[in-house]
Amino acid sequence: MAIDLTLRIGGEGGEGVISAGDFLMQAASLAGMEVVTFKSFPAEIKGGYALSQLRVSDQHILSQGDGFNILIAFNGEAYELNKSLLTPGTVMIYDTGSEADFEPEEIPGVIMYPVPMGEIAKRQLKAYITKNMVALGAAAELFNIPVDTLKESIRQKFTRKGDKVVQLNYQALEAGAEHVRNNLKKQESFEFPKPREKKDVLIIEGNQAIALGAAMAGCKYYGAYPITPATTVGNYLAELILGLGGFVYQAEDEISALGTCLGASFAGAKVLTATSGPGISLMTELIGLGIMAEIPLVIANIQRGGPSTGMPTKHDQGDLYQACFGTHGDAPKIVLAPANVEENLYLTIDAFNLAEKYQTPVFLLSDASLALRVEAIKRPDMSKVKHEHRMTRNGKADEKFLRYMSTESGISPTGIPGMPGHAYAATGLEHAENSGPRTNPDTRNLMTEKRWRKFDNIEDEWKPVEREGDEQAEVGVISWGLTQSIAKEAVQRLRAKGLKVAALYPKMLWPLPVKAIKAFVDSVNQVLIPEANFQGQFAEIIKAEVPIHDKLVKLNVYRGEPFIPREIEEKIEEIYPK
Ligand code: COA
């Protein structure tokens, strides 16, 4: 029988919850298992509730799952916050003894394993910080987690802290395991999947995948201002491109960051910036310059809960309107949204290619949960990556160079400073075909129409949607971003139960792939659009372009956490004809 096990660790920020989850994840991935993680922590550096969850299986998995089978509670808060999910059949390993701040009540059907993790760490090992490893040692003993791979990932992470720290953590692992052997009796049958032959996979985090995608696409310049949860994109990218002639620049704010990006792209480089909603707000004026001057640029928005400083470390899909419409004037853009870590990588490459081809800023909408999610993905094959380059005039120096020539496709030849005969003004002012500033009505019409014409056929040129399920279905689900991977699991569960359900997974949200969405809406009786925002922003955008009113059902969460598949599954069952 397939193994599908979810283990959640909860505790206080600063107690090593995140590290413990990362070690488990790496151990499972190194042992060839399928893994999806979910992490959530407070905006404070220390204190507050931190959660790290690992879903592990011997089958392919799509999302973080519905809840957990096993809870490791480091403190009373973790117990209180997860108590309602401790249903019969679940297991809790919890801190007890002199260092514990709580004593759980008995819950019928819930198996409890008390482990004095804090006490062992403090008194026996003289290092309270190793409490997380005592807990992992106990879990490893109980659930057959491969200790060798656990030790290997501990060694990899803590080597920089010195061999003493590595050895101390090994001792903590063993102390936790020993406590279980001497004091507890296994009362359930949860087991990690057996280690399998190692696959050639990359264990990679969401933001890391964006950085890798950018490097693979040929990104040579990154200009940004640090902001949670986007900062690590730049950290990872620096490791990849600094040694390859690339530049990474931390500017004094987001406005300046984007200014440097536009300059670098104008000079011919492939360019990335990463920020979050508040950073996009500051960049908005210069994004308009990028559109007007037709400068290729990729902007990764790692969305978080807004408005204002909002909930900096929490999941949200509330920046879609901002991405599509957040610039003054008639401002065409491209907005892409990846559904999982692997898509973070490949859609980033697509974003660079689209930016080059259409000479425009391209948004990549990720989010705080996807930023931290870890997946083991198939190792990418660099030789299969296509590189698009902006169209230049290619040498015919005797022809008149018109930077903003009104071509049939709307895409005009550009030049790189220093190319003979390619001088032009990259201006925020409206301009004529030769780039000189002009405001007469004919020029304004010609250039506005040219800028929009570029995207007339983008849906056919770049197939931006996937579809699954029955050709004619009772319920069709349209979703975007991380919600897509969760909706996919819900849809597949219901199809396995025999329900006529279909799903559309747009990867490009703007320009809206109207043809594909209209065809999908026509093929189903009701359309459910789940989104992690209050307004149902994508649903409203679709409503403006596709006749969907009498079929549309919205489902929205805005609590700072992603959907779980069961919520979408239950909503589909609720609206499904009885
Ligand atoms: N032995 C030695 N060191 C250990 C250890 C062990 N057994 N377990 C954990 N640690 C170290 C970790 O290595 C880490 O130190 P490092 O940063 O030098 O690597 C530290 O203890 C914290 O542990 P970690 O597991 O990474 O995190 P945590 O679960 O304790 O939670 C966070 C801390 C992540 C919540 C918090 O630090 C944080 O970053 N909050 C978000 C801040 C933010 O972005 N705010 C928004 C501003 S707008």
Boltz pocket constraint, residues with backbone or C-beta under 6 A from the ligand:
constraints:
  - pocket:
      binder: B
      contacts: [[A, 12], [A, 13], [A, 14], [A, 15], [A, 16], [A, 17], [A, 18], [A, 19], [A, 20], [A, 41], [A, 42], [A, 43], [A, 44], [A, 45], [A, 46], [A, 47], [A, 50], [A, 129], [A, 130], [A, 131], [A, 132], [A, 133], [A, 165], [A, 169], [A, 228], [A, 312], [A, 313]]
      max_distance: 6.0
